């Protein structure tokens, strides 16, 4: 019984890891289109740092930050479960550290893919009340979005990039269509997108959808997705072994997650189990981080590749 509970817990952590990576990738490459889609006001000027180092040298990793045209910061946090008081305390700490370090106003938006209908958005402590803006992805209908875009393509109407970016969120929306069918249809629409996006942007869109497919779909359904991507550059890079761990960017994302979990107090064994990684590999990453805390995640990843 205990083993089954542990297995369920590991599966849950792995699924959150998949979803987190997918949404961060979408935020990194498609922020200009993603924010209006989510109902977040303000125009993105550029991406802002996501690490705040406090006096005790504890690093706080935020999910994503943008600098708006007005100079304020838009802080995104991605949650796949209910928002707790501890989450709100953590977000409040991020805001306070960022505001003091960079002398800016910060607004936190929590992008939630949970099925929970009533999500906590405020924390009252002492004489203060802290608020975040909740964006619930389940409020959007994937069926309606997909049918509308397919109809446009049938009529020969070119799609704009801003119309394609919502496809990345279809697995997290509501709708009667199965998630596997949503992902397949989204890939189909993207393949016919023409010049709406660059080749690099298209590959990033494929990567986001594939990451979510890997979370939600059975092995049989996932094979359908792989068949669709077999002739793409992403297929060539990723599907020889099903993962992108051989590339520096993929490793850097993994290093960032390991670093974040260690900062939260998780030991090497627990991290290895949660991420389904070899404990020796996690220790190598941890040793490289401890050896020089100033190393970036990408620098650690490049060292790992050079040593392999």
C-alpha positions in Angstrom: 0.0 0.0 0.0 2.8 2.4 0.9 4.6 1.6 -2.3 1.5 2.4 -4.3 1.1 5.8 -2.5 4.8 6.6 -3.2 4.3 5.7 -6.9 1.3 7.9 -7.2 3.2 10.8 -5.6 6.1 10.3 -8.0 3.8 10.3 -10.9 2.1 13.5 -9.8 5.4 15.3 -9.4 6.5 14.1 -12.8 3.3 15.3 -14.4 3.6 18.7 -12.8 7.2 18.9 -14.1 6.0 18.2 -17.6 3.3 20.9 -17.4 5.6 23.4 -15.8 8.2 23.0 -18.6 5.5 23.3 -21.3 4.0 26.5 -19.9 7.4 28.1 -19.3 8.4 27.4 -22.9 5.2 29.0 -24.1 5.8 32.0 -21.9 9.4 32.4 -23.1 8.7 32.4 -26.8 5.2 33.6 -27.2 4.7 36.2 -24.4 3.4 38.9 -26.7 0.6 36.7 -27.8 0.1 34.7 -24.6 -0.7 37.6 -22.3 -3.7 39.0 -24.2 -5.0 35.5 -24.6 -4.9 35.1 -20.8 -6.5 38.5 -20.2 -3.4 40.1 -18.7 -3.2 43.8 -19.5 0.0 45.6 -20.6 2.4 45.1 -23.4 5.6 43.1 -23.0 8.8 45.0 -23.5 11.2 42.2 -22.7 11.7 39.2 -20.4 12.8 39.9 -16.8 15.1 37.9 -14.5 13.4 35.1 -12.5 16.0 34.7 -9.7 16.2 36.8 -6.6 19.1 36.3 -4.3 18.4 37.3 -0.6 21.0 38.3 1.9 21.3 34.7 3.2 22.2 33.7 -0.4 19.0 31.7 -0.7 17.9 31.8 -4.4 14.2 32.1 -5.1 13.1 30.8 -8.5 10.0 32.4 -10.0 8.3 30.8 -13.0 8.3 33.8 -15.4 8.7 37.5 -15.4 8.1 40.2 -18.0 8.9 43.9 -18.0 5.9 45.8 -19.3 6.1 49.0 -21.4 5.1 51.1 -18.4 8.1 49.6 -16.4 6.1 47.4 -14.0 6.8 43.7 -13.9 4.3 41.0 -14.8 5.0 37.9 -12.7 3.6 34.5 -13.9 3.3 31.4 -11.7 2.0 28.1 -13.1 0.0 25.9 -10.9 -1.6 22.6 -11.7 -3.4 22.2 -8.3 -5.3 24.3 -5.9 -3.6 27.5 -4.7 -2.7 27.2 -1.0 -1.8 29.7 1.7 1.8 28.5 1.5 1.7 29.2 -2.3 0.5 32.8 -1.6 3.2 33.4 1.0 5.8 32.2 -1.5 4.4 34.5 -4.2 4.3 37.4 -1.8 7.9 36.8 -0.9 8.9 36.8 -4.6 7.1 40.1 -5.1 8.7 41.7 -2.1 12.2 40.6 -3.0 11.8 41.6 -6.7 10.3 45.0 -5.9 13.0 45.8 -3.4 15.9 44.6 -5.7 14.7 46.2 -8.9 12.6 49.1 -7.5 9.5 48.1 -9.5 5.8 47.4 -9.0 5.0 43.7 -9.4 1.7 42.0 -10.2 1.5 38.2 -9.9 -0.8 36.2 -12.2 -1.4 32.6 -11.3 -2.1 30.5 -14.4 -4.0 27.5 -13.0 -4.9 24.4 -15.0 -6.5 22.7 -12.0 -10.1 21.5 -12.1 -10.8 23.3 -8.8 -13.5 25.8 -9.5 -13.0 28.2 -6.6 -9.3 29.1 -6.3 -7.8 31.1 -3.4 -6.6 34.5 -4.6 -6.0 36.4 -1.3 -4.1 36.0 1.9 -5.0 38.0 5.0 -2.3 38.2 7.7 -2.0 40.8 10.4 -3.2 44.2 9.0 -2.3 43.3 5.4 -4.2 41.5 2.6 -2.1 40.1 -0.3 -3.8 39.5 -3.6 -2.9 37.7 -6.8 -4.8 37.5 -10.1 -6.1 34.0 -10.9 -6.4 32.8 -14.5 -8.3 29.5 -14.7 -7.5 27.7 -18.0 -10.5 25.3 -17.5 -12.8 28.3 -18.2 -11.8 28.2 -21.9 -13.4 25.7 -24.4 -10.8 23.8 -26.6 -13.6 22.4 -28.8 -14.7 25.9 -29.9 -11.2 27.1 -30.4 -10.2 24.2 -32.6 -13.3 24.1 -34.7 -13.0 27.9 -35.4 -9.4 27.6 -36.6 -10.1 24.6 -38.7 -13.0 26.4 -40.4 -10.8 29.3 -41.2 -8.2 27.1 -42.8 -10.9 25.3 -44.8 -12.0 28.7 -46.2 -8.4 29.5 -47.1 -8.1 32.3 -44.5 -4.5 32.7 -43.3 -4.1 32.4 -39.5 -2.0 34.9 -37.5 0.5 33.9 -34.8 -1.8 35.3 -32.1 -4.5 32.8 -33.3 -2.0 29.8 -33.2 -0.6 30.4 -29.7 -3.8 29.4 -27.9 -3.4 25.9 -29.4 -0.6 25.4 -26.9 -3.1 25.5 -24.1 -5.8 23.2 -25.5 -4.7 20.2 -23.5 -5.3 22.3 -20.3 -8.7 23.7 -21.3 -12.2 22.3 -20.9 -14.1 20.6 -23.7 -15.9 17.4 -24.7 -13.1 16.3 -27.1 -10.5 13.9 -25.7 -7.1 15.4 -24.9 -5.4 13.2 -27.4 -7.7 14.4 -30.2 -7.1 18.0 -29.2 -3.4 17.6 -29.4 -3.6 15.8 -32.8 -5.9 18.5 -34.2 -3.6 21.2 -32.8 -0.6 19.7 -34.6 -2.6 19.4 -37.8 -3.5 23.1 -37.7 0.1 24.1 -36.9 1.4 22.1 -39.9 -0.8 24.2 -42.2 0.1 27.5 -40.6 2.2 28.6 -43.5 4.3 31.8 -42.9 2.4 32.8 -39.7 5.3 31.7 -37.6 9.0 31.1 -38.1 10.5 27.7 -38.3 12.0 28.1 -34.9 8.7 29.2 -33.4 6.9 26.3 -35.0 9.3 23.8 -33.5 8.9 25.4 -30.1 5.1 25.1 -30.5 5.5 21.4 -31.4 7.7 21.0 -28.3 5.2 22.5 -25.9 2.4 20.3 -27.3 4.5 17.2 -27.2 5.5 17.8 -23.6 1.8 18.0 -22.6 1.1 14.9 -24.8 3.8 13.0 -22.8 2.0 14.0 -19.6 -1.6 13.2 -20.6 -1.6 10.5 -23.2 -1.2 6.7 -23.1 1.7 5.1 -24.9 -0.6 4.2 -27.8 -1.9 7.7 -28.2 1.6 9.2 -27.8 2.7 7.1 -30.7 0.1 8.8 -32.9 1.7 12.1 -32.0 5.2 10.8 -32.8 4.0 9.7 -36.2 2.8 13.2 -36.9 6.1 14.7 -36.0 8.3 12.0 -37.5 9.4 14.2 -40.5 9.9 17.5 -38.5 13.1 18.8 -37.1 11.8 18.3 -33.6 11.1 14.6 -34.5 14.7 14.2 -35.6 16.1 15.9 -32.5 13.8 14.4 -29.8 12.4 11.1 -30.8 15.4 8.8 -31.2 15.1 8.1 -27.4 12.0 10.1 -26.7 13.7 12.8 -24.8 15.9 15.9 -25.4 18.4 15.3 -22.6 21.3 15.3 -25.1 20.9 19.0 -25.9 22.3 21.7 -23.7 18.9 23.6 -23.5 17.1 20.4 -22.4 19.7 19.7 -19.8 19.7 23.3 -18.5 15.9 23.0 -17.8 16.6 19.9 -15.9 19.4 21.5 -13.9 17.1 24.4 -13.0 14.5 22.0 -11.6 17.1 20.1 -9.6 18.6 23.4 -8.3 15.1 24.6 -7.3 14.2 21.3 -5.5 17.5 21.4 -3.5 16.8 25.0 -2.5 13.4 23.7 -1.1 15.3 21.2 1.0 14.9 18.0 -1.0 17.7 15.5 -0.8 19.4 13.9 -3.8 17.6 10.6 -3.4 14.1 12.2 -3.3 14.9 14.4 -6.3 16.1 11.4 -8.3 12.9 9.5 -7.5 10.6 12.4 -8.2 12.1 13.2 -11.6 12.8 9.5 -12.5 16.5 10.2 -12.9 19.6 8.2 -11.9 20.8 9.2 -8.5 24.4 9.4 -9.7 23.4 12.0 -12.4 21.5 14.1 -9.8 24.6 14.1 -7.5 26.8 15.2 -10.5 24.5 18.1 -11.1 24.4 19.0 -7.4 28.2 18.8 -7.1 28.7 21.2 -10.0 26.2 23.7 -8.5 27.8 23.5 -5.1 31.3 23.8 -6.6 30.4 27.2 -8.0 27.0 28.6 -7.1 27.5 31.4 -9.6 27.3 29.0 -12.5 24.2 29.3 -14.6 22.0 26.3 -15.4 23.2 26.4 -19.0 26.9 26.4 -17.9 26.3 23.3 -15.7 24.5 21.6 -18.6 27.4 22.3 -20.9 29.9 20.8 -18.4 27.8 17.7 -18.1 27.7 17.3 -21.9 31.5 17.8 -22.2 32.0 15.1 -19.5 29.7 12.5 -21.1 
